[in-house]
Amino acid sequence: MEREVEIIRSVVYDFTGKTALITGGASGLGLATAKRIVESGGNVVIADYSDKLAEVAADIKKEFPNGNISYIKTNVTSEDDVKAAVEKAVTEYGELNMMVASAGIGGANNAIADESLDNWEKVNAVDYTGVMLADKYAIMQFRKQGKGGAIVNLASMFGLVAVPTNVAYSAAKGGVVNMTKAAGVAYAGEGIRVNCVCPGVINTPLVPEDQKQAYRDLHPMSRIGEDFEIASIIAFLLSDDSRFVTGAALPVDGGYTAA
Ligand SMILES: NC(=O)c1ccc[n+]([C@@H]2O[C@H](COP(=O)([O-])OP(=O)(O)OC[C@H]3O[C@@H](n4cnc5c(N)ncnc54)[C@H](O)[C@@H]3O)[C@@H](O)[C@H]2O)c1
């Protein structure tokens, strides 16, 4: 689906000298965030299991020739892979300052009585355990550096209200919301902030094209969101402008969860 609204960037952030690791950065919300950070002077390492990693990084470099962009093939369900991704960021750029945990899958649309253990475990491995591993290794690195750090997890509005026809996704995203609160409070005294965004339905490859129209009608704004509209909020939560915000779960959903 074509974008319904034009890209706007009314706020300019300065991430010069800061390094972000972005899981799931090869597509959708992670990719939009990668571009926003590179454009704002930050260094970005994309950690994704996509075969298009090199192509995606080359495209970002073409769009922002002065930007620093690297990548590492990563499966976020593997502890060794996530650890290696953090090490890559540190080796490449000296330290890690920001983590965006955006790798995710939708899984099968099953209500609980129809759920298979296979689908449940697949979805939770990526959408729940994968976020925990990303946060864990980022926080370990932040603590080593002793200068704080900022994490943004991709939860979903379906972590705040359920989608009854997808129990695994609802459970995983609800878990990410509460994991974010637990981590945010645990490290608040060390200058490490952990927040999550709870997007409504956004126009990315995750959402099947044939479902986008139906979803438009469910949002009070009568449209779905665009990737850059989430990237802007992520950039805000990574920036020092939000330095008194931690453990927050911020809906960015055109009013869906307020209705
Ligand atoms: N698009 C939406 O409507 C929407 C709404 C709410 C929340 N979210 C969440 O935002 C995040 C990003 O979604 P998106 O719309 O950008 O999806 P997307 O499909 O466009 O991108 C997801 C990326 O994650 C990567 N990925 C998937 N599994 C992985 C794994 N095991 N290891 C490493 N990388 C893996 C994919 O290769 C892909 O590049 C997800 O967590 C999703 O649940 C999306």
The ligand as a Gaussian input file, in Angstrom:
#p B3LYP/6-31G(d) Opt

LIG

0 1
 N        3.618000      -3.303000      11.445000
 C        2.731000      -3.248000      12.417000
 O        1.522000      -3.049000      12.194000
 C        3.166000      -3.415000      13.857000
 C        2.286000      -3.007000      14.844000
 C        2.641000      -3.150000      16.175000
 C        3.867000      -3.701000      16.493000
 N        4.709000      -4.095000      15.509000
 C        5.974000      -4.703000      15.909000
 O        7.042000      -3.950000      15.417000
 C        8.155000      -4.804000      15.146000
 C        8.607000      -4.591000      13.710000
 O        7.538000      -4.919000      12.836000
 P        7.562000      -4.516000      11.298000
 O        6.198000      -4.097000      10.966000
 O        8.709000      -3.607000      11.066000
 O        7.816000      -5.945000      10.632000
 P        8.708000      -6.328000       9.359000
 O        8.279000      -7.704000       8.996000
 O        8.648000      -5.270000       8.324000
 O       10.198000      -6.357000       9.957000
 C       10.558000      -7.300000      10.931000
 C       12.042000      -7.616000      10.772000
 O       12.378000      -8.553000      11.802000
 C       13.245000      -9.522000      11.236000
 N       13.156000     -10.754000      12.024000
 C       12.072000     -11.558000      12.204000
 N       12.419000     -12.594000      12.970000
 C       13.736000     -12.467000      13.286000
 C       14.662000     -13.220000      14.043000
 N       14.316000     -14.373000      14.630000
 N       15.918000     -12.752000      14.172000
 C       16.286000     -11.601000      13.562000
 N       15.474000     -10.857000      12.810000
 C       14.208000     -11.279000      12.679000
 C       12.757000      -9.704000       9.807000
 O       13.766000     -10.265000       8.972000
 C       12.386000      -8.278000       9.428000
 O       13.486000      -7.609000       8.836000
 C        7.676000      -6.228000      15.438000
 O        8.067000      -6.572000      16.730000
 C        6.171000      -6.097000      15.343000
 O        5.499000      -7.066000      16.111000
 C        4.402000      -3.942000      14.193000

